Amino acid sequence: MKKILLFITVLIYASGIFAQDGNPMLQRSSHITQDDGFGMQDGSKPQSRYEQVQSAKIAFFTSELELTPKEASEFWPVYNKFWKEREVAHRRIQNNLKTIGKALSGETKVSDSDLKLMIENYVAGYNDDGVIQRNYLEEFYKILPVTKIAKLYKAEEDFRIRMIHQLRKGGGPGNR
């Protein structure tokens, strides 16, 4: 259980890093002059790591879900809203965890009742994510057949695992 919580924490933290477009460490170098597997062509603007991951995710999902053009036109706007809301929820979880970490390290002094509130807020963040997922599931039912919704959730997990493996190897979305 401890390993699972640590893994989830690392995943949430890593997703926060990818969301920071302004971090120069996550920018592609501008001297790339040919297609690098991330859709960059000679002379094009470099993509941030976040944009690279999102592009790879769209390509992966498109392949896995086998969306018709009509389904795709209805699905992607809803999915993008869903994903943005989940990112906000995960950022709140991450911030709550940082606050707990500061309290545990002694960086900030808190009472047991304050620490309890921090823990409650942290757990509530996961509940918020569950509510978001439940609400959007209803939206997905209006757009896609059940089989494709099942493929969506499977593709999300497969993509997450793929990204973790690539990050462990020191690569990004284009390095297989």
Backbone as CSV, one residue per row, in Angstrom:
resi,resn,N_x,N_y,N_z,CA_x,CA_y,CA_z,C_x,C_y,C_z
1,MET,0.829,-1.193,0.000,0.000,0.000,0.000,0.872,1.254,0.000
2,LYS,1.962,1.213,0.781,2.862,2.349,0.855,3.493,2.633,-0.515
3,LYS,3.866,1.553,-1.218,4.466,1.708,-2.547,3.473,2.313,-3.526
4,ILE,2.220,1.915,-3.438,1.185,2.442,-4.329,1.001,3.933,-4.083
5,LEU,0.920,4.330,-2.802,0.768,5.754,-2.481,1.968,6.555,-2.961
6,LEU,3.174,5.998,-2.776,4.376,6.678,-3.246,4.337,6.831,-4.766
7,PHE,3.934,5.777,-5.459,3.855,5.814,-6.910,2.866,6.871,-7.373
8,ILE,1.692,6.922,-6.745,0.673,7.911,-7.118,1.205,9.320,-6.865
9,THR,1.878,9.500,-5.736,2.438,10.807,-5.403,3.460,11.232,-6.444
10,VAL,4.345,10.316,-6.825,5.353,10.628,-7.839,4.679,10.958,-9.165
11,LEU,3.660,10.202,-9.523,2.949,10.451,-10.779,2.296,11.827,-10.776
12,ILE,1.656,12.174,-9.675,1.017,13.489,-9.566,2.074,14.587,-9.644
13,TYR,3.174,14.388,-8.948,4.249,15.371,-8.970,4.803,15.529,-10.385
14,ALA,5.014,14.394,-11.053,5.547,14.440,-12.418,4.579,15.151,-13.357
15,SER,3.277,14.930,-13.184,2.314,15.608,-14.062,2.354,17.108,-13.832
16,GLY,2.641,17.535,-12.602,2.787,18.957,-12.320,3.996,19.547,-13.009
17,ILE,5.076,18.780,-13.086,6.273,19.249,-13.774,5.986,19.446,-15.253
18,PHE,5.280,18.490,-15.867,4.975,18.604,-17.287,4.096,19.804,-17.581
19,ALA,3.285,20.208,-16.624,2.368,21.319,-16.840,3.069,22.663,-16.783
20,GLN,4.339,22.696,-16.368,5.064,23.945,-16.240,5.800,24.251,-17.537
21,ASP,5.088,24.848,-18.482,5.661,25.143,-19.787,6.852,26.089,-19.703
22,GLY,6.890,26.960,-18.714,7.940,27.958,-18.630,9.272,27.411,-18.172
23,ASN,9.358,26.186,-17.727,10.596,25.622,-17.234,11.529,25.359,-18.410
24,PRO,12.682,26.044,-18.465,13.579,25.875,-19.600,14.155,24.468,-19.702
25,MET,14.195,23.740,-18.602,14.706,22.373,-18.647,13.782,21.465,-19.448
26,LEU,12.523,21.870,-19.593,11.555,21.029,-20.281,11.307,21.474,-21.718
27,GLN,12.031,22.461,-22.183,11.861,22.944,-23.540,12.769,22.157,-24.481
28,ARG,12.283,21.901,-25.670,13.107,21.252,-26.679,14.138,22.249,-27.170
29,SER,15.324,21.782,-27.505,16.342,22.703,-28.003,15.910,23.223,-29.365
30,SER,16.298,24.457,-29.658,15.829,25.100,-30.890,16.701,24.776,-32.090
31,HIS,17.769,23.997,-31.907,18.638,23.703,-33.041,18.205,22.468,-33.821
32,ILE,17.100,21.856,-33.478,16.609,20.683,-34.204,16.131,21.134,-35.574
33,THR,16.612,20.452,-36.610,16.300,20.910,-37.955,15.535,19.900,-38.791
34,GLN,15.210,18.785,-38.237,14.401,17.822,-38.975,13.354,17.239,-38.055
35,ASP,12.434,16.484,-38.612,11.377,15.900,-37.803,12.014,15.032,-36.727
36,ASP,11.683,15.321,-35.467,12.299,14.602,-34.353,11.363,13.588,-33.709
37,GLY,10.263,13.247,-34.355,9.321,12.302,-33.785,8.239,12.978,-32.951
38,PHE,8.366,14.294,-32.732,7.371,15.040,-31.985,6.602,15.976,-32.897
39,GLY,6.723,15.785,-34.197,5.990,16.620,-35.132,6.692,17.925,-35.432
40,MET,7.957,18.053,-35.037,8.690,19.281,-35.331,9.380,19.136,-36.674
41,GLN,9.146,20.087,-37.523,9.780,20.097,-38.816,10.832,21.190,-38.842
42,ASP,11.665,21.168,-39.844,12.720,22.148,-40.019,12.185,23.570,-39.852
43,GLY,12.750,24.322,-38.912,12.387,25.716,-38.730,11.145,25.947,-37.891
44,SER,10.506,24.912,-37.393,9.293,25.125,-36.616,9.643,25.458,-35.165
45,LYS,8.672,26.032,-34.479,8.848,26.394,-33.070,8.939,25.113,-32.236
46,PRO,9.908,25.037,-31.309,10.014,23.844,-30.472,8.784,23.686,-29.579
47,GLN,8.368,22.442,-29.364,7.242,22.158,-28.488,7.759,21.958,-27.062
48,SER,6.956,22.361,-26.092,7.295,22.067,-24.706,7.093,20.579,-24.470
49,ARG,7.644,20.093,-23.402,7.477,18.682,-23.047,5.989,18.363,-22.869
50,TYR,5.257,19.279,-22.256,3.816,19.087,-22.052,3.113,18.932,-23.400
51,GLU,3.430,19.804,-24.363,2.809,19.718,-25.686,3.175,18.416,-26.379
52,GLN,4.411,17.968,-26.191,4.851,16.712,-26.791,4.038,15.544,-26.236
53,VAL,3.881,15.535,-24.927,3.124,14.455,-24.296,1.677,14.490,-24.772
54,GLN,1.081,15.694,-24.839,-0.311,15.797,-25.275,-0.469,15.348,-26.721
55,SER,0.477,15.708,-27.586,0.420,15.272,-28.986,0.519,13.753,-29.088
56,ALA,1.439,13.182,-28.319,1.588,11.726,-28.329,0.325,11.058,-27.792
57,LYS,-0.278,11.667,-26.789,-1.498,11.116,-26.193,-2.639,11.120,-27.203
58,ILE,-2.809,12.215,-27.922,-3.865,12.313,-28.927,-3.669,11.250,-30.007
59,ALA,-2.432,11.107,-30.472,-2.157,10.105,-31.502,-2.449,8.697,-30.976
60,PHE,-2.024,8.429,-29.757,-2.237,7.109,-29.161,-3.725,6.820,-28.990
61,PHE,-4.461,7.788,-28.446,-5.894,7.602,-28.222,-6.645,7.444,-29.538
62,THR,-6.274,8.227,-30.524,-6.936,8.155,-31.824,-6.782,6.752,-32.407
63,SER,-5.595,6.206,-32.272,-5.339,4.860,-32.773,-6.100,3.809,-31.962
64,GLU,-6.055,3.918,-30.652,-6.665,2.909,-29.790,-8.190,2.934,-29.824
65,LEU,-8.783,4.118,-29.871,-10.248,4.235,-29.796,-10.935,4.025,-31.140
66,GLU,-10.193,4.181,-32.231,-10.759,4.022,-33.571,-12.015,4.874,-33.730
67,LEU,-11.881,6.170,-33.431,-13.025,7.078,-33.506,-13.389,7.388,-34.947
68,THR,-14.675,7.451,-35.224,-15.131,7.935,-36.522,-14.930,9.455,-36.521
69,PRO,-14.942,10.097,-37.675,-14.804,11.557,-37.685,-15.874,12.257,-36.845
70,LYS,-17.107,11.777,-36.905,-18.192,12.374,-36.105,-17.915,12.201,-34.618
71,GLU,-17.519,10.981,-34.223,-17.210,10.738,-32.810,-16.057,11.615,-32.348
72,ALA,-15.020,11.711,-33.169,-13.855,12.505,-32.803,-14.223,13.976,-32.610
73,SER,-15.060,14.503,-33.504,-15.432,15.920,-33.405,-16.236,16.211,-32.145
74,GLU,-16.976,15.229,-31.658,-17.747,15.406,-30.430,-16.921,15.042,-29.187
75,PHE,-16.064,14.038,-29.329,-15.313,13.514,-28.185,-14.214,14.451,-27.710
76,TRP,-13.351,14.938,-28.620,-12.162,15.682,-28.189,-12.475,16.946,-27.397
77,PRO,-13.452,17.754,-27.770,-13.735,18.928,-26.921,-14.173,18.539,-25.506
78,VAL,-14.979,17.497,-25.393,-15.437,17.048,-24.072,-14.259,16.454,-23.295
79,TYR,-13.466,15.631,-23.956,-12.325,15.012,-23.279,-11.323,16.070,-22.818
80,ASN,-11.082,17.069,-23.641,-10.136,18.126,-23.264,-10.610,18.882,-22.023
81,LYS,-11.916,19.169,-21.938,-12.468,19.804,-20.733,-12.306,18.875,-19.529
82,PHE,-12.605,17.608,-19.729,-12.454,16.583,-18.686,-11.018,16.568,-18.168
83,TRP,-10.067,16.545,-19.091,-8.663,16.452,-18.702,-8.212,17.707,-17.954
84,LYS,-8.637,18.879,-18.405,-8.270,20.119,-17.720,-8.826,20.147,-16.297
85,GLU,-10.050,19.697,-16.115,-10.635,19.654,-14.767,-9.883,18.662,-13.886
86,ARG,-9.480,17.537,-14.446,-8.704,16.563,-13.669,-7.330,17.121,-13.316
87,GLU,-6.715,17.861,-14.238,-5.423,18.471,-13.937,-5.530,19.444,-12.766
88,VAL,-6.597,20.230,-12.738,-6.815,21.167,-11.635,-6.969,20.393,-10.326
89,ALA,-7.754,19.331,-10.339,-7.948,18.513,-9.134,-6.620,17.907,-8.677
90,HIS,-5.823,17.430,-9.618,-4.536,16.825,-9.267,-3.552,17.873,-8.737
91,ARG,-3.624,19.085,-9.269,-2.774,20.158,-8.741,-3.140,20.472,-7.295
92,ARG,-4.447,20.471,-6.994,-4.887,20.694,-5.610,-4.374,19.580,-4.708
93,ILE,-4.457,18.342,-5.168,-3.944,17.205,-4.398,-2.452,17.396,-4.148
94,GLN,-1.735,17.753,-5.201,-0.293,17.955,-5.111,0.041,19.076,-4.124
95,ASN,-0.685,20.173,-4.196,-0.443,21.288,-3.280,-0.740,20.899,-1.838
96,ASN,-1.809,20.131,-1.637,-2.126,19.653,-0.293,-1.017,18.743,0.240
97,LEU,-0.487,17.905,-0.629,0.584,17.015,-0.210,1.849,17.812,0.136
98,LYS,2.149,18.846,-0.626,3.302,19.705,-0.311,3.122,20.366,1.046
99,THR,1.907,20.826,1.326,1.614,21.461,2.608,1.822,20.462,3.744
100,ILE,1.368,19.240,3.554,1.566,18.193,4.557,3.057,17.928,4.741
101,GLY,3.777,17.872,3.627,5.222,17.635,3.687,5.950,18.719,4.465
102,LYS,5.569,19.970,4.249,6.182,21.075,4.995,5.879,20.969,6.482
103,ALA,4.663,20.566,6.795,4.294,20.412,8.203,5.086,19.278,8.842
104,LEU,5.244,18.178,8.122,5.968,17.028,8.673,7.466,17.300,8.810
105,SER,8.004,18.113,7.912,9.443,18.410,7.962,9.775,19.451,9.025
106,GLY,8.756,20.079,9.582,8.988,21.116,10.579,9.168,22.495,9.962
107,GLU,9.073,22.566,8.633,9.220,23.852,7.932,8.135,24.831,8.377
108,THR,6.942,24.307,8.601,5.857,25.110,9.163,5.326,24.384,10.391
109,LYS,5.034,25.145,11.411,4.497,24.573,12.652,2.980,24.497,12.538
110,VAL,2.434,23.321,12.791,0.981,23.141,12.759,0.550,22.274,13.929
111,SER,-0.670,22.480,14.343,-1.246,21.653,15.394,-1.761,20.352,14.775
112,ASP,-2.079,19.406,15.627,-2.648,18.147,15.143,-3.967,18.388,14.418
113,SER,-4.760,19.344,14.917,-6.046,19.612,14.252,-5.812,20.231,12.871
114,ASP,-4.776,21.077,12.734,-4.446,21.638,11.416,-3.954,20.539,10.476
115,LEU,-3.118,19.647,11.004,-2.618,18.538,10.195,-3.764,17.632,9.764
116,LYS,-4.706,17.412,10.662,-5.885,16.598,10.323,-6.670,17.248,9.185
117,LEU,-6.831,18.560,9.240,-7.527,19.281,8.177,-6.776,19.153,6.852
118,MET,-5.452,19.237,6.904,-4.639,19.071,5.693,-4.854,17.690,5.076
119,ILE,-4.886,16.683,5.925,-5.112,15.319,5.443,-6.501,15.196,4.833
120,GLU,-7.500,15.780,5.492,-8.874,15.749,4.979,-8.941,16.431,3.604
121,ASN,-8.258,17.548,3.453,-8.236,18.256,2.160,-7.549,17.427,1.084
122,TYR,-6.487,16.744,1.477,-5.768,15.885,0.536,-6.682,14.767,0.038
123,VAL,-7.335,14.083,0.944,-8.233,12.984,0.571,-9.432,13.514,-0.216
124,ALA,-9.924,14.692,0.151,-11.059,15.286,-0.568,-10.697,15.561,-2.027
125,GLY,-9.433,15.845,-2.290,-8.997,16.060,-3.671,-9.224,14.832,-4.533
126,TYR,-8.981,13.657,-3.971,-9.245,12.423,-4.706,-10.741,12.227,-4.922
127,ASN,-11.527,12.613,-3.942,-12.977,12.546,-4.096,-13.424,13.475,-5.228
128,ASP,-12.852,14.686,-5.279,-13.176,15.629,-6.354,-12.857,15.025,-7.715
129,ASP,-11.703,14.361,-7.804,-11.330,13.722,-9.067,-12.347,12.645,-9.436
130,GLY,-12.798,11.891,-8.454,-13.802,10.859,-8.708,-15.116,11.445,-9.201
131,VAL,-15.509,12.579,-8.623,-16.740,13.248,-9.061,-16.594,13.714,-10.509
132,ILE,-15.435,14.277,-10.828,-15.179,14.723,-12.207,-15.285,13.536,-13.155
133,GLN,-14.644,12.442,-12.798,-14.688,11.257,-13.658,-16.115,10.739,-13.823
134,ARG,-16.860,10.724,-12.762,-18.244,10.235,-12.825,-19.105,11.134,-13.719
135,ASN,-18.956,12.447,-13.539,-19.741,13.385,-14.348,-19.418,13.270,-15.833
136,TYR,-18.145,13.153,-16.144,-17.766,13.064,-17.552,-18.077,11.700,-18.143
137,LEU,-18.128,10.677,-17.327,-18.539,9.369,-17.837,-19.928,9.479,-18.446
138,GLU,-20.799,10.210,-17.778,-22.153,10.420,-18.316,-22.086,11.138,-19.665
139,GLU,-21.176,12.101,-19.792,-21.007,12.803,-21.071,-20.470,11.853,-22.149
140,PHE,-19.512,11.020,-21.783,-18.948,10.075,-22.741,-20.008,9.098,-23.241
141,TYR,-20.926,8.685,-22.341,-22.014,7.787,-22.760,-22.876,8.419,-23.850
142,LYS,-22.995,9.731,-23.850,-23.800,10.425,-24.858,-23.093,10.485,-26.213
143,ILE,-21.773,10.305,-26.204,-20.974,10.497,-27.412,-20.496,9.184,-28.025
144,LEU,-20.076,8.261,-27.170,-19.409,7.046,-27.646,-20.156,5.783,-27.218
145,PRO,-20.012,4.714,-27.993,-20.540,3.422,-27.554,-19.733,2.929,-26.342
146,VAL,-20.325,2.076,-25.562,-19.712,1.572,-24.326,-18.338,0.958,-24.593
147,THR,-18.206,0.214,-25.682,-16.930,-0.429,-26.001,-15.820,0.605,-26.160
148,LYS,-16.115,1.722,-26.799,-15.089,2.748,-26.993,-14.780,3.485,-25.692
149,ILE,-15.742,3.588,-24.805,-15.479,4.182,-23.492,-14.548,3.259,-22.709
150,ALA,-14.793,1.968,-22.790,-13.896,1.005,-22.133,-12.494,1.124,-22.722
151,LYS,-12.413,1.272,-24.055,-11.111,1.446,-24.702,-10.436,2.743,-24.238
152,LEU,-11.226,3.776,-23.986,-10.686,5.046,-23.509,-9.969,4.855,-22.173
153,TYR,-10.635,4.225,-21.228,-10.025,4.035,-19.909,-8.812,3.116,-19.986
154,LYS,-8.887,2.108,-20.831,-7.737,1.215,-21.039,-6.592,1.987,-21.687
155,ALA,-6.903,2.818,-22.677,-5.874,3.613,-23.354,-5.220,4.611,-22.398
156,GLU,-6.009,5.213,-21.516,-5.429,6.147,-20.538,-4.397,5.440,-19.676
157,GLU,-4.739,4.278,-19.184,-3.806,3.530,-18.329,-2.600,3.053,-19.126
158,ASP,-2.826,2.529,-20.329,-1.714,2.077,-21.170,-0.774,3.233,-21.494
159,PHE,-1.335,4.406,-21.798,-0.519,5.564,-22.127,0.280,6.014,-20.896
160,ARG,-0.358,6.038,-19.744,0.329,6.437,-18.505,1.515,5.510,-18.238
161,ILE,1.305,4.224,-18.383,2.380,3.246,-18.163,3.485,3.436,-19.198
162,ARG,3.101,3.669,-20.443,4.081,3.896,-21.506,4.947,5.120,-21.192
163,MET,4.322,6.193,-20.726,5.075,7.407,-20.394,6.019,7.174,-19.212
164,ILE,5.577,6.426,-18.238,6.441,6.123,-17.088,7.659,5.336,-17.551
165,HIS,7.454,4.342,-18.397,8.578,3.555,-18.907,9.537,4.429,-19.711
166,GLN,8.999,5.316,-20.526,9.858,6.178,-21.333,10.623,7.166,-20.463
167,LEU,9.982,7.678,-19.429,10.674,8.591,-18.523,11.781,7.863,-17.765
168,ARG,11.538,6.629,-17.385,12.575,5.845,-16.705,13.770,5.609,-17.610
169,LYS,13.510,5.461,-18.911,14.593,5.262,-19.861,15.274,6.581,-20.222
170,GLY,14.729,7.682,-19.728,15.324,8.981,-20.008,14.821,9.608,-21.281
171,GLY,13.769,9.095,-21.835,13.252,9.628,-23.086,11.953,10.355,-22.894
172,GLY,11.386,10.740,-23.995,10.097,11.416,-24.010,9.139,10.649,-24.877
173,PRO,8.057,11.280,-25.268,7.019,10.610,-26.043,7.483,10.031,-27.371
174,GLY,8.521,10.539,-27.972,8.953,10.041,-29.277,9.984,8.943,-29.194
175,ASN,10.537,8.707,-28.027,11.596,7.719,-27.857,10.999,6.397,-27.444
176,ARG,11.061,5.429,-28.307,10.456,4.137,-27.984,11.510,3.091,-27.814
